[in-house]
């Protein structure tokens, strides 16, 4: 169970890191990705197990490849 949580934590930290590097707020990223602001926050805090479709939306919004998020 720990390893499952670890991947969520690492993914969320990477999203936050890239978002901040790009100078985006959670709200701005959510708007660009067509997702809700609270959903982005939950991903960054490892509270949500994000779907592949939403990973693609986030990567596109951050203008990075999907692999950059892992």
NUMAR-663206 format. One record per residue: x, y negated, z negated of N, C-alpha, C in turn; residue number from 1. Coordinates in steps of 0.2 Angstrom, whole numbers, plus 2048, in hexadecimal, padded with zeros to 3 digits. Each point is the difference from the previous one (the first is absolute). Layout:
! residues N
neast | nnorth | nup | caeast | canorth | caup | ceast | cnorth | cup | num
X | Y | Z | X | Y | Z | X | Y | Z | NUM .
...
This chain:
! residues 70
neast | nnorth | nup | caeast | canorth | caup | ceast | cnorth | cup | num
804 | 806 | 800 | 7FC | 7FA | 800 | 804 | 7FA | 800 | 1 .
806 | 800 | 7FD | 804 | 7FA | 7FF | 803 | 7FE | 807 | 2 .
802 | 805 | 805 | 802 | 7FE | 806 | 7FB | 7FD | 804 | 3 .
7F9 | 802 | 7FF | 7FB | 7FC | 804 | 800 | 7F9 | 7FE | 4 .
800 | 7FF | 7FA | 800 | 7F9 | 7FD | 806 | 7FC | 803 | 5 .
806 | 803 | 800 | 806 | 7FD | 802 | 800 | 7FD | 807 | 6 .
7FD | 804 | 804 | 7FF | 7FE | 807 | 7FB | 7FA | 801 | 7 .
7FB | 7FF | 7FC | 7FC | 7FA | 800 | 803 | 7FA | 7FD | 8 .
804 | 801 | 7FB | 804 | 7FB | 7FD | 805 | 7FD | 805 | 9 .
804 | 805 | 803 | 805 | 7FE | 805 | 7FD | 7FC | 806 | 10 .
7FB | 803 | 802 | 7FC | 7FC | 806 | 7FE | 7F9 | 7FE | 11 .
7FD | 800 | 7FA | 7FD | 7F9 | 7FE | 806 | 7FB | 7FF | 12 .
805 | 803 | 7FD | 806 | 7FB | 7FF | 803 | 7FE | 807 | 13 .
800 | 804 | 805 | 803 | 7FE | 806 | 7FB | 7FB | 804 | 14 .
7FA | 801 | 7FF | 7FB | 7FC | 803 | 801 | 7F9 | 7FD | 15 .
800 | 800 | 7F9 | 801 | 7F9 | 7FD | 807 | 7FD | 802 | 16 .
805 | 804 | 800 | 807 | 7FD | 802 | 7FF | 7FD | 807 | 17 .
7FE | 803 | 805 | 7FF | 7FE | 807 | 7FC | 7FA | 800 | 18 .
7FA | 800 | 7FC | 7FB | 7FB | 800 | 803 | 7F9 | 7FE | 19 .
804 | 801 | 7FA | 804 | 7FA | 7FD | 805 | 7FE | 805 | 20 .
804 | 804 | 803 | 805 | 7FE | 805 | 7FD | 7FC | 806 | 21 .
7FA | 802 | 802 | 7FC | 7FC | 805 | 7FD | 7FA | 7FE | 22 .
800 | 7FF | 7F9 | 7FD | 7FA | 7FD | 7F8 | 800 | 800 | 23 .
7FE | 806 | 800 | 7F8 | 801 | 800 | 7FD | 801 | 7F9 | 24 .
7FB | 7FD | 7FF | 7FC | 802 | 7FA | 7FC | 806 | 801 | 25 .
7FE | 803 | 7FB | 7FB | 806 | 801 | 7FA | 7FF | 804 | 26 .
7FE | 7FA | 7FF | 7FA | 7FE | 804 | 801 | 7FF | 807 | 27 .
806 | 7FD | 802 | 802 | 7FF | 807 | 801 | 807 | 803 | 28 .
804 | 804 | 7FC | 801 | 807 | 803 | 7F9 | 804 | 801 | 29 .
7FC | 7FF | 7FC | 7F9 | 803 | 800 | 7FD | 7FE | 806 | 30 .
800 | 7F9 | 801 | 7FC | 7FD | 806 | 803 | 803 | 807 | 31 .
807 | 800 | 800 | 803 | 802 | 806 | 7FF | 807 | 801 | 32 .
7FF | 804 | 7FB | 7FF | 808 | 801 | 7F9 | 801 | 800 | 33 .
7FB | 7FC | 7FF | 7F9 | 801 | 800 | 7FE | 805 | 7FB | 34 .
803 | 7FE | 7FA | 7FF | 804 | 7FA | 7FE | 7FB | 7FA | 35 .
7FE | 802 | 7FB | 7FE | 7FC | 7FA | 806 | 7FF | 7FC | 36 .
800 | 7FA | 7FD | 806 | 7FD | 7FC | 801 | 805 | 7FA | 37 .
7FA | 802 | 7FD | 801 | 804 | 7FA | 803 | 807 | 802 | 38 .
7FE | 802 | 806 | 803 | 807 | 802 | 808 | 7FF | 801 | 39 .
802 | 7FB | 803 | 807 | 7FF | 800 | 804 | 800 | 7F9 | 40 .
7FD | 7FD | 7FB | 802 | 800 | 7FA | 800 | 807 | 7FD | 41 .
7FB | 804 | 801 | 800 | 806 | 7FD | 805 | 805 | 803 | 42 .
801 | 7FF | 807 | 806 | 804 | 803 | 806 | 7FE | 7FD | 43 .
802 | 7F9 | 7FF | 806 | 7FE | 7FD | 801 | 803 | 7F9 | 44 .
7FB | 801 | 7FC | 800 | 802 | 7F9 | 7FF | 808 | 800 | 45 .
800 | 803 | 806 | 800 | 807 | 800 | 7F9 | 803 | 7FD | 46 .
7FB | 7FC | 801 | 7FA | 802 | 7FE | 7FB | 803 | 805 | 47 .
802 | 800 | 807 | 7FD | 802 | 805 | 804 | 805 | 804 | 48 .
7FD | 805 | 803 | 803 | 805 | 804 | 7FE | 7FE | 807 | 49 .
804 | 7FC | 803 | 7FF | 7FC | 807 | 7FF | 805 | 806 | 50 .
7FB | 7FF | 804 | 800 | 805 | 806 | 805 | 7FE | 805 | 51 .
801 | 805 | 805 | 804 | 7FF | 805 | 7FE | 7FA | 805 | 52 .
7FA | 7FF | 801 | 7FD | 7FA | 804 | 802 | 7FA | 7FD | 53 .
7FF | 7FF | 7F9 | 802 | 7FA | 7FC | 807 | 7FF | 800 | 54 .
804 | 805 | 800 | 807 | 7FF | 800 | 802 | 7FD | 807 | 55 .
7FD | 802 | 805 | 801 | 7FD | 807 | 7FE | 7F9 | 800 | 56 .
7FB | 7FE | 7FD | 7FD | 7F9 | 800 | 805 | 7FC | 7FC | 57 .
803 | 803 | 7FA | 804 | 7FC | 7FC | 807 | 7FF | 804 | 58 .
803 | 805 | 803 | 806 | 800 | 804 | 7FF | 7FB | 805 | 59 .
7FB | 800 | 804 | 7FF | 7FB | 805 | 7FF | 7F9 | 7FD | 60 .
7FD | 7FF | 7FB | 7FF | 7F9 | 7FD | 807 | 7FE | 7FD | 61 .
804 | 804 | 7FE | 807 | 7FE | 7FE | 805 | 800 | 805 | 62 .
7FE | 802 | 806 | 804 | 800 | 806 | 806 | 805 | 7FF | 63 .
7FF | 806 | 7FE | 805 | 805 | 7FF | 7FD | 806 | 802 | 64 .
805 | 805 | 801 | 7FE | 807 | 802 | 7FD | 803 | 7FA | 65 .
7FC | 805 | 801 | 7FD | 804 | 7FA | 806 | 803 | 7FC | 66 .
805 | 802 | 803 | 806 | 803 | 7FC | 803 | 7FC | 7FC | 67 .
800 | 7F9 | 801 | 803 | 7FB | 7FC | 7FC | 800 | 7F9 | 68 .
7FA | 802 | 7FF | 7FD | 800 | 7FA | 801 | 806 | 7FC | 69 .
804 | 805 | 802 | 802 | 806 | 7FC | 807 | 800 | 7FE | 70 .
